[in-house]
Amino acid sequence: MTTLAIYQIDAFTQSVFAGNPAAVVPMDAFLSDDLLQKIALENNLSETAYLVPAGADRWELRWFTPTIEVPLCGHATLASAFLLAEVLGQAGETMTFATRQAGDLVVTREKGGGFAMRLPRRNVDGSGDVDAVAAVLGARPQEVLIIPATDDVTLMAVFATEAEVAALTPDFAAMAGLAARNVIATAPGDSADFVSRMFAPKAGIDEDPVTGSAHCSLAPYWAGRLGKTEFSARQISARGGDLTCRLENDAVTVAGHAVLYLKGEISVPG
């Protein structure tokens, strides 16, 4: 058996039991894909991140849900940066994560104790079927937009009010039948520029608590609506989480805090 350290970190929050929990497992080299997937299933969190050193201030990074490896994950990247900087003593101001499908992701420490991630921008590319999305969300959005993603698309359902998004009761079995990997619901916020919820039953996550990668498309959309490039955002899942976003030409900087909840060891086949 091989023993590995494991850490559980709540991302996009400054207190435990909120934000989005991610497991982070540092290792010298990646285990087999089958074993990485089994560990993620055993953890049963929305994402488990695996870190392998790749040079000065540089690591390879992969993310797994309980059922699939995903091309991009914001909250587990934030959790990985927090672990390196605040728990394992990484001294650099920036950290670069080499990923298989999203390229190099650069994370920078912020003065207030948070971390800012430079993530790829995702733009709207067409309109989706409002009736089909309304049927699975249980409420009718004002519009549905198509967001191209790696090997798939995301649907963004836009509502008029935060209360409508908060009240959604999706049919997840029906949602898995949509021709899209994820569905984001969003609206103007009462105390933030905008709010959102994120549903991903195809990835084994009915509702993701706080989704950094969703803001790669939310920030460009709300820039067009609000006429500005910096935003406060809140994901209004049961746990809830807070983010700040800054839109750039080809990227979205998504920032937030994180806290350590758990550290321990796992034993896996060698």
CORMO-V727366 format. One record per run of one state. SS is the DSSP state (H for helix, E for strand, - for the rest). FROM is the first residue (numbers start at 1). TO is the last residue. Records with the same first field share a line. If there is no record, write none. Layout:
SS = FROM-TO  FROM-TO
//
This chain:
- = 1-1  12-19  28-32  44-46  54-57  65-68  71-73  88-93  99-103  110-114  121-123  128-129  138-142  150-151  159-161  167-171  176-181  189-193  204-204  209-214  227-229  236-240  248-250  257-257  269-270
E = 2-11  20-27  47-53  58-64  69-70  94-98  104-109  115-120  124-127  143-149  152-158  182-188  194-200  205-208  230-235  241-247  251-256  258-268
H = 33-43  74-87  130-137  162-166  172-175  201-203  215-226
//
